[in-house]
């Protein structure tokens, strides 16, 4: 029986989800419902195109030379790709076998590690979105607690899996001093974080909420600026440096 994945959409020339030029595959379905999500149309698990691994590979193949020359590859995002971990694992394995493509997984980390073993074996880089460290506020923002996410991050560190940490900076929501300090300390303790990406909150996905008849939870909150990003980076770096002084491993 052929393995089918539920696919939301594809981008053949992505430049912001990992190194180089990348084929970006958006999976359908997500267990979180983040208040700032710019793809709420990916939440439902019973929508999207049903495609086989070979059908996705056929979409990738014409662009492989561009990905290889740029040091890029394939990134699978969502939605939440770990909900379809076996399918993504097969896709990554074939991308490596056929073309030697670099593979990246963009995930919230809301996943039981036992469900991701096969997938991690063929994943070169994890883009891990740590939305909030505070448990209660995480539930308010995403509808789910963050225990599983933080445990997944620690599991990746135990495997020494290459990780880029991502944080969407939402003014007044995810960027206060205490929250950023907690994030910096957590990163310092991991030891496998190769890069930190601070993504400025924007309102470009609001129209999708309106089209779906959903009330936008962050109405009235301004977009983040370069100044907001610089301030947040300084707070995180200070917290991380402080913890590194306590003997925690440094990021490479």
LUMDO-484951 format. One line per 3 residues: for each residue x, y, z of C-alpha. Coordinates in steps of 0.1 Angstrom, whole numbers, plus 5000, padded with zeros to 4 digits. Layout:
X Y Z ~ ...
//
This chain:
5000 5000 5000 ~ 5014 5034 4990 ~ 5021 5059 5018
5002 5091 5013 ~ 5009 5125 5028 ~ 4985 5153 5034
5001 5183 5017 ~ 4990 5219 5020 ~ 5013 5236 4995
5048 5238 4981 ~ 5074 5265 4974 ~ 5102 5256 4949
5124 5286 4958 ~ 5124 5291 4995 ~ 5153 5312 5010
5143 5316 5047 ~ 5138 5281 5060 ~ 5173 5268 5063
5206 5273 5043 ~ 5207 5280 5006 ~ 5178 5277 4981
5152 5251 4992 ~ 5122 5232 4982 ~ 5097 5239 5010
5069 5215 5016 ~ 5040 5226 5038 ~ 5022 5196 5055
4986 5197 5064 ~ 4975 5194 5101 ~ 4987 5210 5134
4980 5203 5171 ~ 4987 5239 5180 ~ 4966 5269 5172
4990 5298 5177 ~ 4975 5332 5180 ~ 4999 5347 5154
4998 5318 5129 ~ 5000 5330 5093 ~ 4988 5297 5080
4957 5288 5100 ~ 4944 5270 5069 ~ 4970 5243 5077
4955 5233 5110 ~ 4928 5209 5099 ~ 4941 5173 5096
4914 5162 5071 ~ 4922 5187 5043 ~ 4950 5191 5018
4962 5172 4987 ~ 4969 5135 4991 ~ 5002 5128 4975
5027 5099 4974 ~ 5064 5103 4981 ~ 5071 5097 4944
5047 5125 4934 ~ 5065 5149 4957 ~ 5099 5139 4944
5087 5146 4909 ~ 5079 5182 4920 ~ 5114 5185 4935
5135 5170 4907 ~ 5136 5198 4881 ~ 5151 5222 4907
5177 5199 4923 ~ 5207 5215 4905 ~ 5198 5249 4920
5195 5234 4955 ~ 5228 5216 4953 ~ 5247 5246 4939
5234 5269 4966 ~ 5241 5246 4995 ~ 5203 5242 5000
5180 5213 5000 ~ 5145 5205 5012 ~ 5126 5218 5042
5094 5202 5054 ~ 5072 5225 5075 ~ 5035 5229 5082
5012 5228 5099 ~ 5032 5204 5120 ~ 5052 5179 5099
5059 5154 5128 ~ 5022 5145 5127 ~ 5031 5127 5095
5066 5116 5106 ~ 5067 5083 5087 ~ 5058 5100 5054
5084 5127 5059 ~ 5110 5102 5069 ~ 5105 5083 5036
5106 5115 5016 ~ 5139 5126 5033 ~ 5154 5092 5028
5147 5093 4991 ~ 5159 5129 4987 ~ 5192 5118 5002
5195 5085 4983 ~ 5187 5101 4949 ~ 5204 5135 4951
5222 5138 4984 ~ 5200 5168 4994 ~ 5203 5185 5028
5171 5179 5048 ~ 5156 5203 5073 ~ 5125 5199 5095
5106 5230 5107 ~ 5087 5220 5138 ~ 5070 5232 5169
5085 5202 5187 ~ 5051 5191 5199 ~ 5060 5155 5193
5068 5124 5213 ~ 5105 5115 5206 ~ 5096 5078 5200
5075 5090 5171 ~ 5104 5108 5155 ~ 5133 5083 5157
5131 5072 5120 ~ 5126 5108 5109 ~ 5156 5122 5128
5179 5095 5113 ~ 5175 5113 5079 ~ 5172 5149 5091
5202 5171 5089 ~ 5188 5202 5106 ~ 5158 5209 5129
5143 5244 5129 ~ 5127 5244 5164 ~ 5102 5271 5171
5102 5278 5209 ~ 5071 5300 5212 ~ 5072 5307 5249
5090 5293 5279 ~ 5062 5301 5304 ~ 5038 5272 5306
5006 5291 5313 ~ 5012 5318 5287 ~ 5021 5291 5262
4987 5275 5267 ~ 4970 5309 5262 ~ 4989 5316 5230
4989 5281 5214 ~ 4961 5261 5231 ~ 4987 5235 5243
5012 5232 5272 ~ 5049 5233 5263 ~ 5061 5203 5284
5063 5180 5254 ~ 5081 5207 5233 ~ 5108 5214 5259
5113 5176 5264 ~ 5117 5172 5226 ~ 5143 5200 5226
5163 5182 5253 ~ 5160 5149 5234 ~ 5175 5166 5203
5203 5179 5225 ~ 5210 5144 5238 ~ 5213 5132 5202
5235 5162 5194 ~ 5211 5170 5165 ~ 5219 5203 5148
5192 5228 5157 ~ 5183 5263 5148 ~ 5161 5278 5175
5134 5302 5162 ~ 5113 5327 5182 ~ 5086 5348 5167
5089 5382 5184 ~ 5054 5395 5192 ~ 5055 5429 5210
5041 5425 5245 ~ 5034 5388 5240 ~ 5067 5368 5235
5094 5395 5240 ~ 5093 5406 5277 ~ 5126 5405 5296
5118 5375 5318 ~ 5106 5354 5289 ~ 5137 5362 5268
5160 5355 5297 ~ 5144 5321 5303 ~ 5149 5314 5266
5186 5323 5267 ~ 5192 5302 5297 ~ 5174 5272 5281
5195 5275 5249 ~ 5227 5277 5269 ~ 5219 5243 5285
5212 5225 5253 ~ 5246 5227 5236 ~ 5235 5217 5201
5220 5251 5190 ~ 5239 5263 5159 ~ 5219 5294 5153
5192 5316 5169 ~ 5166 5332 5146 ~ 5144 5360 5159
5115 5364 5135 ~ 5097 5397 5137 ~ 5059 5393 5141
5039 5406 5111 ~ 5002 5408 5102 ~ 5004 5394 5066
4984 5363 5075 ~ 4954 5381 5091 ~ 4934 5379 5059
4935 5341 5061 ~ 4918 5342 5096 ~ 4891 5365 5081
4886 5342 5051 ~ 4881 5313 5075 ~ 4857 5333 5096
4880 5332 5126 ~ 4885 5360 5151 ~ 4921 5371 5150
4934 5369 5186 ~ 4962 5395 5183 ~ 4942 5423 5168
4957 5456 5177 ~ 4992 5444 5183 ~ 5018 5461 5162
5044 5444 5140 ~ 5078 5440 5154 ~ 5107 5462 5143
5144 5458 5138 ~ 5149 5477 5171 ~ 5127 5451 5188
5148 5423 5174 ~ 5181 5439 5184 ~ 5168 5444 5220
5156 5408 5222 ~ 5189 5395 5209 ~ 5208 5415 5235
5187 5401 5264 ~ 5190 5365 5251 ~ 5227 5367 5245
5233 5382 5280 ~ 5213 5353 5296 ~ 5230 5327 5276
5265 5341 5283 ~ 5257 5342 5320 ~ 5247 5305 5320
5278 5296 5299 ~ 5298 5310 5327 ~ 5282 5284 5349
5298 5256 5328 ~ 5271 5249 5302 ~ 5284 5241 5267
5287 5269 5241 ~ 5268 5270 5208 ~ 5290 5261 5178
//
